[in-house]
Amino acid sequence: MVIKKVNEHNRKKAKEAKKLRLSGKKKVEKDPGIPNDWPLKEHEVIALEAGRAEVIEELKRKKVECKERNAFEEGGVLYDKKV
């Protein structure tokens, strides 16, 4: 009898958690961009692209550093998986 109640309680808790998880998702808002009638739009677009390029370069640099650190920890030899 007690085991049945415990199982029922656990099912209810799982069901509530599932409902909260599904309803709690937030939609990702898309960037509306820059309107066409915006003054100096070209300069803004160039600045945004430069910022994005910097972020991409930073991510690539971090990835390389992480690979080198992992290779050093594995034995000091940096190897390429393509070979």
KOLNU-872231 format. One line per 10 residues: number of its first residue (from 1); their letters; for each residue x, y, z negated of N, C-alpha, C. Coordinates in pm, 1 decimal, padded with zeros to 6 digits. Layout:
NUM	A	X,Y,Z,X,Y,Z,X,Y,Z; ...;
! end
This chain:
1	MVIKKVNEHN	00082.4,-00119.6,00000.0,00000.0,00000.0,00000.0,00086.7,00125.8,00000.0; 00189.3,00128.0,-00083.0,00276.0,00244.5,-00092.0,00356.7,00260.6,00037.3; 00402.8,00150.4,00091.6,00481.1,00155.5,00215.2,00396.9,00212.5,00328.4; 00269.8,00175.5,00332.6,00180.0,00225.7,00435.7,00163.7,00377.1,00424.1; 00149.5,00426.0,00302.5,00135.8,00570.1,00279.9,00264.2,00644.7,00318.1; 00378.6,00585.2,00285.7,00506.4,00648.6,00319.0,00521.9,00657.7,00470.4; 00489.3,00550.0,00539.9,00498.1,00550.1,00685.6,00405.0,00654.3,00746.0; 00285.5,00665.1,00692.6,00188.3,00763.0,00740.7,00240.7,00905.2,00717.2; 00297.7,00927.3,00600.5,00353.4,01058.8,00569.1,00467.8,01093.2,00664.8; 00555.5,00997.6,00689.7,00667.6,01020.8,00780.1,00619.8,01049.2,00921.9;
11	RKKAKEAKKL	00515.4,00980.6,00966.7,00459.5,01005.6,01099.7,00404.7,01147.5,01109.4; 00334.6,01190.9,01005.1,00279.1,01326.7,01005.5,00389.3,01431.5,01008.4; 00494.6,01410.6,00930.3,00606.0,01505.3,00928.1,00673.0,01512.0,01065.2; 00693.0,01396.9,01128.6,00756.5,01393.8,01260.4,00669.2,01463.6,01363.5; 00538.6,01443.5,01354.8,00446.0,01505.7,01448.2,00447.0,01657.9,01431.8; 00449.5,01705.7,01308.5,00455.2,01849.9,01283.5,00586.4,01908.9,01334.3; 00695.9,01838.1,01312.1,00826.4,01887.3,01357.9,00829.5,01894.0,01509.9; 00770.0,01796.0,01574.3,00766.2,01794.2,01720.5,00683.9,01911.5,01772.2; 00571.2,01940.9,01708.1,00488.0,02054.0,01749.8,00563.5,02185.0,01734.3; 00633.2,02202.1,01622.9,00708.8,02324.5,01600.2,00822.0,02338.5,01700.9;
21	RLSGKKKVEK	00886.5,02228.2,01733.0,00997.9,02231.9,01826.3,00948.9,02270.5,01965.5; 00833.9,02219.1,02006.5,00782.0,02249.2,02138.8,00729.6,02391.7,02148.4; 00664.0,02438.3,02043.2,00607.0,02572.6,02048.3,00710.6,02679.6,02015.7; 00824.6,02640.7,01958.2,00924.5,02736.9,01916.3,01022.4,02776.3,02024.7; 01011.6,02715.7,02142.5,01105.9,02748.4,02248.5,01078.3,02889.3,02299.7; 01186.4,02962.8,02319.3,01173.5,03098.0,02371.3,01208.1,03096.7,02518.8; 01132.8,03170.2,02595.6,01161.6,03180.6,02737.7,01279.5,03274.1,02757.2; 01366.2,03239.0,02848.6,01481.1,03322.2,02878.4,01434.9,03434.4,02970.1; 01458.6,03556.4,02925.6,01418.2,03670.8,03005.7,01520.3,03693.4,03115.7; 01472.0,03708.0,03237.5,01560.4,03730.6,03349.6,01601.1,03877.4,03355.0;
31	DPGIPNDWPL	01723.0,03899.5,03402.9,01772.4,04035.4,03418.3,01699.9,04099.7,03536.1; 01629.7,04210.2,03515.0,01554.7,04271.5,03624.7,01643.3,04336.2,03729.9; 01770.8,04356.4,03698.7,01861.0,04417.8,03795.1,01850.8,04568.9,03792.9; 01904.5,04630.6,03896.0,01904.9,04775.6,03906.2,01807.2,04815.7,04015.8; 01715.0,04906.9,03988.5,01619.3,04949.1,04090.2,01688.9,05014.6,04209.5; 01628.0,05004.2,04326.4,01687.1,05060.7,04447.6,01694.9,05212.8,04444.4; 01601.7,05276.7,04373.0,01602.8,05423.0,04370.9,01690.4,05478.6,04258.2; 01767.7,05394.0,04193.4,01854.5,05435.8,04085.1,01971.0,05516.8,04141.9; 02000.1,05634.1,04084.6,02112.6,05712.3,04137.3,02245.1,05642.2,04105.4; 02335.8,05646.8,04200.4,02467.6,05585.4,04187.0,02459.1,05434.1,04163.5;
41	KEHEVIALEA	02365.5,05368.9,04231.9,02345.2,05225.3,04214.9,02470.6,05146.4,04253.5; 02538.2,05189.0,04361.0,02655.5,05115.7,04408.1,02763.4,05109.8,04299.9; 02783.2,05222.1,04230.1,02884.6,05226.3,04125.4,02847.9,05133.1,04009.9; 02720.3,05130.4,03976.4,02675.0,05042.1,03868.5,02693.8,04895.9,03905.9; 02660.7,04861.4,04031.2,02674.1,04723.6,04076.9,02821.0,04681.6,04074.1; 02908.7,04769.1,04119.3,03052.1,04739.1,04119.6,03102.5,04719.1,03976.9; 03057.2,04803.8,03885.2,03099.7,04791.5,03745.6,03050.1,04659.7,03685.2; 02925.6,04621.5,03714.4,02872.5,04495.8,03662.6,02948.9,04376.3,03717.6; 02979.7,04378.5,03847.6,03054.0,04268.5,03907.3,03193.9,04257.8,03848.0; 03256.7,04371.6,03820.6,03389.1,04370.2,03758.7,03381.8,04309.2,03618.7;
51	GRAEVIEELK	03278.8,04344.9,03545.2,03260.8,04288.5,03410.6,03238.8,04138.9,03415.3; 03158.0,04092.9,03512.2,03134.8,03949.5,03526.0,03262.5,03876.6,03563.3; 03341.9,03937.6,03650.9,03468.0,03875.4,03692.7,03562.6,03862.4,03573.0; 03565.3,03963.9,03487.0,03650.3,03957.8,03368.1,03606.5,03844.2,03276.3; 03477.0,03828.7,03259.3,03425.7,03721.7,03173.0,03461.7,03585.1,03230.6; 03447.6,03569.6,03362.0,03480.9,03442.6,03426.0,03629.7,03412.2,03411.3; 03714.1,03511.9,03430.1,03858.8,03492.6,03414.6,03893.6,03454.4,03270.8; 03827.5,03517.9,03175.7,03851.2,03485.9,03034.5,03813.1,03341.1,03005.1; 03700.6,03295.4,03058.1,03659.0,03157.2,03037.6,03758.1,03060.1,03099.9; 03806.2,03091.9,03220.8,03905.4,03005.7,03285.5,04033.9,02999.6,03204.0;
61	RKKVECKERN	04076.8,03115.3,03152.8,04199.1,03119.5,03073.0,04184.6,03036.1,02945.8; 04070.1,03047.1,02880.0,04045.8,02968.5,02759.0,04044.0,02819.7,02789.7; 03987.0,02783.2,02904.5,03980.6,02643.2,02943.1,04120.9,02586.6,02963.8; 04206.3,02663.6,03031.6,04344.2,02619.6,03054.4,04417.5,02606.2,02921.9; 04400.8,02703.7,02832.8,04466.2,02697.7,02702.2,04420.9,02575.3,02623.8; 04293.6,02546.3,02631.0,04239.9,02430.4,02559.5,04298.5,02301.7,02616.3; 04308.1,02292.6,02750.7,04367.8,02175.0,02812.9,04512.1,02157.5,02768.2; 04587.3,02267.4,02768.4,04726.7,02259.5,02727.7,04739.7,02217.8,02582.4; 04655.1,02272.2,02496.8,04659.5,02237.1,02355.2,04626.3,02089.4,02335.8; 04523.8,02040.4,02407.1,04486.9,01899.7,02395.3,04596.7,01808.7,02448.5;
71	AFEEGGVLYD	04660.1,01848.8,02558.3,04767.8,01768.6,02614.2,04885.4,01764.1,02517.3; 04914.4,01875.9,02453.3,05023.2,01879.3,02356.1,04992.8,01787.0,02239.5; 04868.1,01786.3,02193.7,04829.6,01701.6,02081.5,04834.1,01553.2,02119.8; 04812.0,01521.8,02249.0,04810.2,01382.8,02293.5,04949.9,01328.2,02318.3; 05050.3,01411.3,02324.8,05183.3,01358.9,02345.7,05276.6,01455.2,02413.5; 05233.8,01574.8,02436.6,05320.8,01675.0,02492.5,05332.7,01676.5,02641.3; 05259.3,01591.0,02711.2,05268.9,01586.7,02856.8,05136.8,01632.0,02915.5; 05141.0,01732.6,03002.4,05022.3,01780.2,03069.7,05009.4,01701.4,03199.7; 04902.5,01627.1,03213.9,04884.7,01544.8,03331.9,04760.6,01589.6,03407.4; 04758.2,01555.6,03535.0,04646.9,01592.0,03620.7,04566.8,01466.1,03649.5;
81	KKV	04434.9,01473.5,03636.6,04350.8,01355.3,03658.4,04338.3,01317.7,03804.8; 04372.0,01410.3,03896.4,04361.0,01380.6,04039.9,04467.4,01281.9,04084.7; 04578.1,01274.8,04013.3,04689.1,01187.3,04054.0,04657.7,01044.4,04022.6;
! end
